[in-house]
Amino acid sequence: MIFGGSTDFAVPAGYLNTPSIGIPPAPVAGAVAAAVERWRTGQDGPTSFDDAVSRSRAGFARLAGVGPDQVAIGASVAQLTANVAAALPVNARVLAAENEFTSVTFPFAQRAAVTEVPLAELPDQVEGHDLVAVSLVQSADGALLDTAALRAAAETAGVPVLIDVTQAAGWLPLDVAWADWIVCAGYKWLFSPRGCAWLAVHPRARERTHAVAANWYAGDDPWSTVYGMPLRLAGTARAFDLSPVWLAHVGAAEAFDYLASLDLAAVRDHNAGLADSLRTAVGLEPKGSAIVALEADPARIAAAGIVAGLRNGRVRVGFHLYNGPDDVERVLRTFG
Protein backbone atom coordinates (compact mmCIF):
# COMPACT_ATOMS: atom_id res chain seq x y z
CA MET A 1 0.00 0.00 0.00
CA ILE A 2 1.41 3.44 -0.90
CA PHE A 3 -1.19 5.72 0.68
CA GLY A 4 -2.01 6.57 4.28
CA GLY A 5 -0.40 5.25 7.42
CA SER A 6 0.27 1.61 8.09
CA THR A 7 -2.70 1.45 10.43
CA ASP A 8 -5.19 3.26 8.18
CA PHE A 9 -6.63 0.06 6.76
CA ALA A 10 -7.30 -3.36 8.27
CA VAL A 11 -7.92 -5.08 4.92
CA PRO A 12 -6.88 -8.73 4.63
CA ALA A 13 -4.49 -9.72 1.85
CA GLY A 14 -6.37 -10.65 -1.30
CA TYR A 15 -9.35 -8.35 -0.74
CA LEU A 16 -10.24 -7.24 -4.30
CA ASN A 17 -13.96 -6.66 -3.89
CA THR A 18 -14.09 -2.86 -3.64
CA PRO A 19 -16.48 -2.67 -6.64
CA SER A 20 -18.95 -4.41 -4.30
CA ILE A 21 -18.01 -3.06 -0.86
CA GLY A 22 -15.24 -0.59 -0.10
CA ILE A 23 -13.30 -0.84 3.17
CA PRO A 24 -13.03 2.29 5.34
CA PRO A 25 -9.78 3.70 6.69
CA ALA A 26 -9.43 3.91 10.45
CA PRO A 27 -10.65 7.53 10.81
CA VAL A 28 -13.92 6.67 9.06
CA ALA A 29 -14.54 3.49 11.04
CA GLY A 30 -13.64 5.35 14.22
CA ALA A 31 -16.10 8.16 13.53
CA VAL A 32 -18.93 5.69 12.94
CA ALA A 33 -18.02 3.67 16.04
CA ALA A 34 -18.00 6.83 18.15
CA ALA A 35 -21.41 7.80 16.75
CA VAL A 36 -22.78 4.37 17.61
CA GLU A 37 -21.50 4.77 21.16
CA ARG A 38 -23.15 8.21 21.48
CA TRP A 39 -26.38 6.64 20.19
CA ARG A 40 -26.06 3.74 22.63
CA THR A 41 -25.65 6.12 25.54
CA GLY A 42 -28.33 8.62 24.52
CA GLN A 43 -25.98 11.51 23.83
CA ASP A 44 -27.39 12.63 20.46
CA GLY A 45 -30.52 14.33 19.23
CA PRO A 46 -31.80 14.71 15.64
CA THR A 47 -29.90 17.97 15.08
CA SER A 48 -26.63 16.35 16.19
CA PHE A 49 -26.15 15.00 12.67
CA ASP A 50 -26.71 18.23 10.73
CA ASP A 51 -23.00 18.99 10.60
CA ALA A 52 -22.13 15.52 9.25
CA VAL A 53 -24.78 15.83 6.53
CA SER A 54 -23.48 19.27 5.54
CA ARG A 55 -19.91 18.00 5.41
CA SER A 56 -20.99 14.99 3.36
CA ARG A 57 -22.87 17.18 0.90
CA ALA A 58 -19.96 19.61 0.59
CA GLY A 59 -17.50 16.74 0.21
CA PHE A 60 -19.33 15.25 -2.74
CA ALA A 61 -19.79 18.70 -4.28
CA ARG A 62 -16.04 19.27 -4.07
CA LEU A 63 -15.33 15.89 -5.68
CA ALA A 64 -17.87 16.48 -8.47
CA GLY A 65 -16.73 20.04 -9.13
CA VAL A 66 -20.05 21.69 -8.31
CA GLY A 67 -21.45 23.88 -5.56
CA PRO A 68 -23.00 22.35 -2.41
CA ASP A 69 -26.36 23.95 -3.25
CA GLN A 70 -26.44 21.78 -6.39
CA VAL A 71 -26.25 18.54 -4.37
CA ALA A 72 -29.13 16.50 -2.98
CA ILE A 73 -28.60 13.66 -0.51
CA GLY A 74 -30.31 10.29 -0.67
CA ALA A 75 -29.91 6.64 0.19
CA SER A 76 -29.22 4.95 -3.16
CA VAL A 77 -28.61 5.60 -6.84
CA ALA A 78 -32.03 4.30 -7.90
CA GLN A 79 -33.87 6.44 -5.36
CA LEU A 80 -32.13 9.61 -6.54
CA THR A 81 -32.35 8.73 -10.23
CA ALA A 82 -36.11 8.35 -9.80
CA ASN A 83 -36.27 12.13 -9.32
CA VAL A 84 -34.99 12.52 -12.86
CA ALA A 85 -37.10 9.77 -14.39
CA ALA A 86 -40.30 11.14 -12.85
CA ALA A 87 -39.96 14.41 -14.76
CA LEU A 88 -39.71 12.78 -18.19
CA PRO A 89 -42.57 13.32 -20.62
CA VAL A 90 -44.80 10.43 -21.62
CA ASN A 91 -43.22 8.26 -24.36
CA ALA A 92 -39.76 9.63 -23.65
CA ARG A 93 -36.77 7.88 -25.22
CA VAL A 94 -33.76 7.15 -23.02
CA LEU A 95 -30.37 5.97 -24.28
CA ALA A 96 -28.24 3.70 -22.09
CA ALA A 97 -25.20 1.46 -22.35
CA GLU A 98 -25.59 -2.25 -22.93
CA ASN A 99 -25.59 -4.22 -19.64
CA GLU A 100 -25.75 -1.01 -17.63
CA PHE A 101 -26.25 -1.36 -13.88
CA THR A 102 -30.00 -1.45 -13.42
CA SER A 103 -30.15 1.21 -10.71
CA VAL A 104 -29.35 3.56 -13.58
CA THR A 105 -31.87 2.14 -16.06
CA PHE A 106 -34.80 0.68 -14.10
CA PRO A 107 -36.09 4.05 -12.81
CA PHE A 108 -36.36 5.20 -16.44
CA ALA A 109 -37.78 1.92 -17.73
CA GLN A 110 -40.77 2.47 -15.43
CA ARG A 111 -42.02 5.26 -17.68
CA ALA A 112 -39.85 5.50 -20.79
CA ALA A 113 -38.51 3.43 -23.66
CA VAL A 114 -34.88 2.58 -22.85
CA THR A 115 -32.58 1.74 -25.76
CA GLU A 116 -29.30 -0.04 -24.97
CA VAL A 117 -26.26 0.22 -27.23
CA PRO A 118 -22.60 -0.81 -26.79
CA LEU A 119 -20.80 1.70 -24.59
CA ALA A 120 -18.33 2.68 -27.32
CA GLU A 121 -21.20 3.48 -29.69
CA LEU A 122 -23.23 5.51 -27.23
CA PRO A 123 -22.02 9.00 -28.28
CA ASP A 124 -22.94 8.23 -31.90
CA GLN A 125 -26.52 7.30 -30.94
CA VAL A 126 -27.48 10.36 -28.86
CA GLU A 127 -29.48 12.08 -31.59
CA GLY A 128 -33.21 11.31 -31.39
CA HIS A 129 -33.30 10.60 -27.64
CA ASP A 130 -34.71 12.64 -24.77
CA LEU A 131 -32.03 11.71 -22.24
CA VAL A 132 -28.83 9.70 -21.86
CA ALA A 133 -28.24 7.70 -18.66
CA VAL A 134 -24.88 5.99 -18.27
CA SER A 135 -22.14 5.09 -15.77
CA LEU A 136 -18.75 6.75 -16.00
CA VAL A 137 -17.18 3.37 -15.19
CA GLN A 138 -19.17 0.25 -15.98
CA SER A 139 -19.88 -1.95 -12.97
CA ALA A 140 -19.58 -5.31 -14.75
CA ASP A 141 -16.15 -4.87 -16.33
CA GLY A 142 -14.72 -1.43 -15.54
CA ALA A 143 -15.10 -0.06 -19.08
CA LEU A 144 -14.62 3.71 -19.19
CA LEU A 145 -17.06 6.14 -20.80
CA ASP A 146 -15.67 8.52 -23.44
CA THR A 147 -16.96 11.61 -21.66
CA ALA A 148 -15.56 14.09 -24.16
CA ALA A 149 -17.33 12.38 -27.06
CA LEU A 150 -20.58 12.09 -25.12
CA ARG A 151 -20.48 15.73 -24.05
CA ALA A 152 -19.91 16.91 -27.61
CA ALA A 153 -22.71 14.73 -28.98
CA ALA A 154 -25.15 15.70 -26.23
CA GLU A 155 -24.49 19.41 -26.59
CA THR A 156 -24.87 19.24 -30.36
CA ALA A 157 -28.17 17.35 -30.09
CA GLY A 158 -29.44 19.26 -27.06
CA VAL A 159 -29.96 16.03 -25.10
CA PRO A 160 -29.55 16.04 -21.28
CA VAL A 161 -27.20 13.55 -19.64
CA LEU A 162 -27.22 11.70 -16.32
CA ILE A 163 -23.91 10.11 -15.30
CA ASP A 164 -23.52 7.59 -12.46
CA VAL A 165 -20.04 7.92 -10.95
CA THR A 166 -20.42 5.23 -8.27
CA GLN A 167 -17.65 3.03 -9.71
CA ALA A 168 -15.39 6.02 -10.40
CA ALA A 169 -15.63 8.54 -7.55
CA GLY A 170 -12.83 7.97 -5.08
CA TRP A 171 -10.20 6.71 -7.52
CA LEU A 172 -10.80 8.58 -10.80
CA PRO A 173 -10.56 12.39 -10.94
CA LEU A 174 -13.97 13.55 -12.14
CA ASP A 175 -14.55 15.90 -15.07
CA VAL A 176 -18.32 15.65 -15.39
CA ALA A 177 -19.59 18.92 -13.91
CA TRP A 178 -21.03 19.67 -17.35
CA ALA A 179 -23.56 16.82 -17.01
CA ASP A 180 -27.16 17.65 -16.15
CA TRP A 181 -27.16 15.15 -13.30
CA ILE A 182 -24.37 13.32 -11.48
CA VAL A 183 -25.42 10.50 -9.18
CA CYS A 184 -23.29 8.42 -6.82
CA ALA A 185 -23.47 5.91 -3.98
CA GLY A 186 -20.79 6.10 -1.31
CA TYR A 187 -20.22 2.54 -0.12
CA LYS A 188 -17.70 1.43 -2.74
CA TRP A 189 -14.66 3.55 -3.63
CA LEU A 190 -15.66 6.41 -1.29
CA PHE A 191 -15.09 4.37 1.92
CA SER A 192 -18.55 5.27 3.26
CA PRO A 193 -21.23 3.15 4.93
CA ARG A 194 -24.13 1.99 2.79
CA GLY A 195 -27.07 4.37 3.01
CA CYS A 196 -25.60 7.59 1.66
CA ALA A 197 -25.82 8.76 -1.94
CA TRP A 198 -25.77 12.09 -3.75
CA LEU A 199 -27.35 13.71 -6.80
CA ALA A 200 -25.76 16.82 -8.31
CA VAL A 201 -28.34 18.78 -10.29
CA HIS A 202 -27.09 21.31 -12.84
CA PRO A 203 -29.01 24.62 -12.63
CA ARG A 204 -30.34 24.10 -16.17
CA ALA A 205 -31.79 20.73 -15.09
CA ARG A 206 -33.51 22.00 -11.93
CA GLU A 207 -36.93 22.26 -13.60
CA ARG A 208 -36.50 18.84 -15.21
CA THR A 209 -36.17 17.11 -11.84
CA HIS A 210 -39.19 16.09 -9.78
CA ALA A 211 -39.13 15.46 -6.03
CA VAL A 212 -40.77 12.04 -5.90
CA ALA A 213 -40.20 11.64 -2.15
CA ALA A 214 -40.88 15.19 -0.97
CA ASN A 215 -40.40 15.24 2.78
CA TRP A 216 -39.69 17.50 5.73
CA TYR A 217 -35.92 17.36 5.24
CA ALA A 218 -36.28 18.74 1.71
CA GLY A 219 -38.06 21.82 3.05
CA ASP A 220 -36.72 25.33 2.72
CA ASP A 221 -35.89 25.19 6.45
CA PRO A 222 -36.08 21.53 7.55
CA TRP A 223 -36.65 22.24 11.22
CA SER A 224 -39.61 24.52 10.44
CA THR A 225 -41.21 22.29 7.79
CA VAL A 226 -41.95 19.30 9.98
CA TYR A 227 -45.67 20.08 10.34
CA GLY A 228 -48.47 21.53 8.30
CA MET A 229 -49.08 22.86 4.83
CA PRO A 230 -48.36 24.45 2.41
CA LEU A 231 -45.70 22.59 0.47
CA ARG A 232 -42.49 24.55 0.88
CA LEU A 233 -39.51 22.77 -0.65
CA ALA A 234 -36.03 24.27 -0.80
CA GLY A 235 -35.18 26.41 -3.78
CA THR A 236 -31.94 24.51 -4.33
CA ALA A 237 -31.13 20.86 -5.01
CA ARG A 238 -32.03 20.21 -1.38
CA ALA A 239 -35.60 19.97 -2.65
CA PHE A 240 -34.68 16.42 -3.70
CA ASP A 241 -33.16 15.43 -0.34
CA LEU A 242 -34.21 12.29 1.44
CA SER A 243 -34.19 12.39 5.23
CA PRO A 244 -30.60 11.29 5.97
CA VAL A 245 -29.37 7.93 7.18
CA TRP A 246 -27.48 9.47 10.07
CA LEU A 247 -24.67 7.00 10.71
CA ALA A 248 -23.96 6.68 6.99
CA HIS A 249 -23.37 10.42 6.69
CA VAL A 250 -21.16 10.44 9.77
CA GLY A 251 -18.90 8.02 7.95
CA ALA A 252 -19.18 9.83 4.62
CA ALA A 253 -18.24 13.18 6.14
CA GLU A 254 -15.06 11.67 7.56
CA ALA A 255 -14.39 9.78 4.32
CA PHE A 256 -14.52 12.93 2.20
CA ASP A 257 -12.06 14.62 4.57
CA TYR A 258 -9.77 11.62 4.16
CA LEU A 259 -10.09 11.72 0.36
CA ALA A 260 -9.37 15.46 0.33
CA SER A 261 -5.92 14.68 1.73
CA LEU A 262 -5.09 12.49 -1.28
CA ASP A 263 -3.95 13.25 -4.82
CA LEU A 264 -6.67 11.54 -6.88
CA ALA A 265 -4.44 11.48 -9.95
CA ALA A 266 -1.93 9.46 -7.94
CA VAL A 267 -4.75 7.23 -6.65
CA ARG A 268 -5.85 6.62 -10.25
CA ASP A 269 -2.30 5.81 -11.32
CA HIS A 270 -1.90 3.39 -8.41
CA ASN A 271 -5.22 1.61 -8.85
CA ALA A 272 -5.30 1.49 -12.64
CA GLY A 273 -1.60 0.62 -12.74
CA LEU A 274 -2.20 -2.51 -10.66
CA ALA A 275 -5.24 -3.45 -12.74
CA ASP A 276 -3.42 -2.94 -16.02
CA SER A 277 -0.44 -4.98 -14.83
CA LEU A 278 -2.87 -7.84 -14.20
CA ARG A 279 -4.57 -7.36 -17.56
CA THR A 280 -1.23 -7.37 -19.38
CA ALA A 281 -0.07 -10.50 -17.55
CA VAL A 282 -3.16 -12.45 -18.66
CA GLY A 283 -3.00 -11.22 -22.25
CA LEU A 284 -5.56 -8.39 -22.11
CA GLU A 285 -5.12 -4.83 -23.35
CA PRO A 286 -4.55 -2.17 -20.66
CA LYS A 287 -7.69 -0.07 -20.11
CA GLY A 288 -6.77 2.51 -17.47
CA SER A 289 -9.52 1.27 -15.16
CA ALA A 290 -9.30 0.05 -11.56
CA ILE A 291 -11.72 -2.81 -12.36
CA VAL A 292 -10.87 -5.97 -14.27
CA ALA A 293 -13.26 -8.73 -15.43
CA LEU A 294 -11.51 -12.08 -15.89
CA GLU A 295 -12.33 -15.40 -17.49
CA ALA A 296 -11.27 -17.30 -14.38
CA ASP A 297 -12.43 -20.14 -12.17
CA PRO A 298 -14.33 -18.61 -9.23
CA ALA A 299 -13.56 -21.67 -7.08
CA ARG A 300 -9.81 -21.33 -7.64
CA ILE A 301 -10.00 -17.61 -6.95
CA ALA A 302 -11.78 -18.21 -3.64
CA ALA A 303 -9.44 -21.07 -2.69
CA ALA A 304 -6.48 -18.71 -3.14
CA GLY A 305 -7.89 -16.42 -0.46
CA ILE A 306 -9.04 -13.79 -2.94
CA VAL A 307 -12.28 -11.94 -2.25
CA ALA A 308 -13.78 -10.95 -5.59
CA GLY A 309 -17.13 -10.55 -7.30
CA LEU A 310 -18.80 -12.57 -10.02
CA ARG A 311 -20.52 -10.54 -12.74
CA ASN A 312 -21.88 -11.75 -16.08
CA GLY A 313 -20.07 -15.06 -15.63
CA ARG A 314 -16.67 -13.42 -15.08
CA VAL A 315 -14.61 -12.86 -11.96
CA ARG A 316 -14.51 -9.13 -11.19
CA VAL A 317 -11.64 -7.66 -9.19
CA GLY A 318 -10.94 -4.08 -8.23
CA PHE A 319 -7.80 -2.39 -6.91
CA HIS A 320 -7.84 0.44 -4.39
CA LEU A 321 -5.45 2.16 -1.97
CA TYR A 322 -5.11 -0.90 0.25
CA ASN A 323 -3.99 -3.18 -2.59
CA GLY A 324 -0.51 -3.76 -3.95
CA PRO A 325 1.53 -5.88 -6.40
CA ASP A 326 1.21 -8.89 -4.08
CA ASP A 327 -2.53 -8.91 -4.79
CA VAL A 328 -1.82 -9.01 -8.53
CA GLU A 329 0.54 -11.95 -8.02
CA ARG A 330 -2.03 -13.75 -5.90
CA VAL A 331 -4.53 -13.60 -8.78
CA LEU A 332 -1.95 -14.64 -11.35
CA ARG A 333 -1.07 -17.75 -9.38
CA THR A 334 -4.61 -19.02 -9.90
CA PHE A 335 -3.96 -19.07 -13.65
CA GLY A 336 -1.01 -21.47 -13.30
SVG drawing of the C-alpha trace seen along z (x, -y; Angstrom):
<svg xmlns="http://www.w3.org/2000/svg" viewBox="-52 -29 56 53">
<polyline fill="none" stroke="black" stroke-width="0.4" points="0.0,0.0 1.4,-3.4 -1.2,-5.7 -2.0,-6.6 -0.4,-5.3 0.3,-1.6 -2.7,-1.5 -5.2,-3.3 -6.6,-0.1 -7.3,3.4 -7.9,5.1 -6.9,8.7 -4.5,9.7 -6.4,10.6 -9.4,8.3 -10.2,7.2 -14.0,6.7 -14.1,2.9 -16.5,2.7 -19.0,4.4 -18.0,3.1 -15.2,0.6 -13.3,0.8 -13.0,-2.3 -9.8,-3.7 -9.4,-3.9 -10.6,-7.5 -13.9,-6.7 -14.5,-3.5 -13.6,-5.4 -16.1,-8.2 -18.9,-5.7 -18.0,-3.7 -18.0,-6.8 -21.4,-7.8 -22.8,-4.4 -21.5,-4.8 -23.1,-8.2 -26.4,-6.6 -26.1,-3.7 -25.6,-6.1 -28.3,-8.6 -26.0,-11.5 -27.4,-12.6 -30.5,-14.3 -31.8,-14.7 -29.9,-18.0 -26.6,-16.4 -26.2,-15.0 -26.7,-18.2 -23.0,-19.0 -22.1,-15.5 -24.8,-15.8 -23.5,-19.3 -19.9,-18.0 -21.0,-15.0 -22.9,-17.2 -20.0,-19.6 -17.5,-16.7 -19.3,-15.3 -19.8,-18.7 -16.0,-19.3 -15.3,-15.9 -17.9,-16.5 -16.7,-20.0 -20.1,-21.7 -21.5,-23.9 -23.0,-22.3 -26.4,-24.0 -26.4,-21.8 -26.2,-18.5 -29.1,-16.5 -28.6,-13.7 -30.3,-10.3 -29.9,-6.6 -29.2,-5.0 -28.6,-5.6 -32.0,-4.3 -33.9,-6.4 -32.1,-9.6 -32.4,-8.7 -36.1,-8.4 -36.3,-12.1 -35.0,-12.5 -37.1,-9.8 -40.3,-11.1 -40.0,-14.4 -39.7,-12.8 -42.6,-13.3 -44.8,-10.4 -43.2,-8.3 -39.8,-9.6 -36.8,-7.9 -33.8,-7.2 -30.4,-6.0 -28.2,-3.7 -25.2,-1.5 -25.6,2.3 -25.6,4.2 -25.7,1.0 -26.2,1.4 -30.0,1.4 -30.1,-1.2 -29.4,-3.6 -31.9,-2.1 -34.8,-0.7 -36.1,-4.0 -36.4,-5.2 -37.8,-1.9 -40.8,-2.5 -42.0,-5.3 -39.8,-5.5 -38.5,-3.4 -34.9,-2.6 -32.6,-1.7 -29.3,0.0 -26.3,-0.2 -22.6,0.8 -20.8,-1.7 -18.3,-2.7 -21.2,-3.5 -23.2,-5.5 -22.0,-9.0 -22.9,-8.2 -26.5,-7.3 -27.5,-10.4 -29.5,-12.1 -33.2,-11.3 -33.3,-10.6 -34.7,-12.6 -32.0,-11.7 -28.8,-9.7 -28.2,-7.7 -24.9,-6.0 -22.1,-5.1 -18.8,-6.8 -17.2,-3.4 -19.2,-0.3 -19.9,2.0 -19.6,5.3 -16.2,4.9 -14.7,1.4 -15.1,0.1 -14.6,-3.7 -17.1,-6.1 -15.7,-8.5 -17.0,-11.6 -15.6,-14.1 -17.3,-12.4 -20.6,-12.1 -20.5,-15.7 -19.9,-16.9 -22.7,-14.7 -25.2,-15.7 -24.5,-19.4 -24.9,-19.2 -28.2,-17.3 -29.4,-19.3 -30.0,-16.0 -29.5,-16.0 -27.2,-13.5 -27.2,-11.7 -23.9,-10.1 -23.5,-7.6 -20.0,-7.9 -20.4,-5.2 -17.6,-3.0 -15.4,-6.0 -15.6,-8.5 -12.8,-8.0 -10.2,-6.7 -10.8,-8.6 -10.6,-12.4 -14.0,-13.6 -14.5,-15.9 -18.3,-15.6 -19.6,-18.9 -21.0,-19.7 -23.6,-16.8 -27.2,-17.6 -27.2,-15.2 -24.4,-13.3 -25.4,-10.5 -23.3,-8.4 -23.5,-5.9 -20.8,-6.1 -20.2,-2.5 -17.7,-1.4 -14.7,-3.5 -15.7,-6.4 -15.1,-4.4 -18.5,-5.3 -21.2,-3.2 -24.1,-2.0 -27.1,-4.4 -25.6,-7.6 -25.8,-8.8 -25.8,-12.1 -27.4,-13.7 -25.8,-16.8 -28.3,-18.8 -27.1,-21.3 -29.0,-24.6 -30.3,-24.1 -31.8,-20.7 -33.5,-22.0 -36.9,-22.3 -36.5,-18.8 -36.2,-17.1 -39.2,-16.1 -39.1,-15.5 -40.8,-12.0 -40.2,-11.6 -40.9,-15.2 -40.4,-15.2 -39.7,-17.5 -35.9,-17.4 -36.3,-18.7 -38.1,-21.8 -36.7,-25.3 -35.9,-25.2 -36.1,-21.5 -36.6,-22.2 -39.6,-24.5 -41.2,-22.3 -41.9,-19.3 -45.7,-20.1 -48.5,-21.5 -49.1,-22.9 -48.4,-24.4 -45.7,-22.6 -42.5,-24.5 -39.5,-22.8 -36.0,-24.3 -35.2,-26.4 -31.9,-24.5 -31.1,-20.9 -32.0,-20.2 -35.6,-20.0 -34.7,-16.4 -33.2,-15.4 -34.2,-12.3 -34.2,-12.4 -30.6,-11.3 -29.4,-7.9 -27.5,-9.5 -24.7,-7.0 -24.0,-6.7 -23.4,-10.4 -21.2,-10.4 -18.9,-8.0 -19.2,-9.8 -18.2,-13.2 -15.1,-11.7 -14.4,-9.8 -14.5,-12.9 -12.1,-14.6 -9.8,-11.6 -10.1,-11.7 -9.4,-15.5 -5.9,-14.7 -5.1,-12.5 -4.0,-13.3 -6.7,-11.5 -4.4,-11.5 -1.9,-9.5 -4.8,-7.2 -5.9,-6.6 -2.3,-5.8 -1.9,-3.4 -5.2,-1.6 -5.3,-1.5 -1.6,-0.6 -2.2,2.5 -5.2,3.4 -3.4,2.9 -0.4,5.0 -2.9,7.8 -4.6,7.4 -1.2,7.4 -0.1,10.5 -3.2,12.4 -3.0,11.2 -5.6,8.4 -5.1,4.8 -4.6,2.2 -7.7,0.1 -6.8,-2.5 -9.5,-1.3 -9.3,0.0 -11.7,2.8 -10.9,6.0 -13.3,8.7 -11.5,12.1 -12.3,15.4 -11.3,17.3 -12.4,20.1 -14.3,18.6 -13.6,21.7 -9.8,21.3 -10.0,17.6 -11.8,18.2 -9.4,21.1 -6.5,18.7 -7.9,16.4 -9.0,13.8 -12.3,11.9 -13.8,11.0 -17.1,10.6 -18.8,12.6 -20.5,10.5 -21.9,11.7 -20.1,15.1 -16.7,13.4 -14.6,12.9 -14.5,9.1 -11.6,7.7 -10.9,4.1 -7.8,2.4 -7.8,-0.4 -5.4,-2.2 -5.1,0.9 -4.0,3.2 -0.5,3.8 1.5,5.9 1.2,8.9 -2.5,8.9 -1.8,9.0 0.5,11.9 -2.0,13.8 -4.5,13.6 -2.0,14.6 -1.1,17.7 -4.6,19.0 -4.0,19.1 -1.0,21.5"/>
</svg>
